[in-house]
Amino acid sequence: MEREIFPEFTFSLTGLYKKSKDAIATLNTGAVYEVIDYYDAYGDQVLQVYNQINSYMDNFYLTTNPGDYATYKALIIALKKRLSNNWQLNGSLTLSKARSFPKGYRDKNELVNMYGVAGYYDREFQFKLSGTYIFPHGIIFSAYFSYIQGAPFNRTIRVPLNQGPMVVAAEERGSQRYPNQDIA
């Protein structure tokens, strides 16, 4: 939806929904696992991890569409002032959620704490503002500013298992975030 709210000023509201599915991934069809408890001393929690009970020589990696999918939802609010009287201005606020739902794996421990979590590039808010002013004699000044939420991450631990030491997500991705970023 886009509307002119004043002469030369427009306001727009955009909603997005995207579901990516049938991504090609690897699926280990030969591994047989038992679920065991592993104590994470740093997080003072017990994680259920997958210990392979058959030989690693039985692993069979199939490249297929195991059913992975991801979703993205966003609402974009934008305000624009078109170039007139020697100046223009554009601003937007994006509120969004990206979620990942993996099913494929080389080792089943890759799925621990990783279903329905923030996608790698999830930024729940982004603010952008840019403007231009044209001075006499053709001198042009432009500025840009953006403020973006930090990328999601999670704490991982190394767990000794029959198939070798595995890195396992001790918490869901997105439970922590890097610092927000501003660019001017």
Secondary structure, 3 states (H helix, E strand, C coil): CEEEEECCEEEEEEEEEEEEECCCEEEECCCCEEEEEEEECCCCEEEEEEEECCCHHHCCEEEECCCCEEEEEEEEEEEEEEEECCEEEEEEEEEEEEEEECCCECCHHHHCCCCCEECCCCCCEEEEEEEEEEEHHHEEEEEEEEEECCCEECCEEEECCCCCCEEEECCCCCCEECCCEEEC
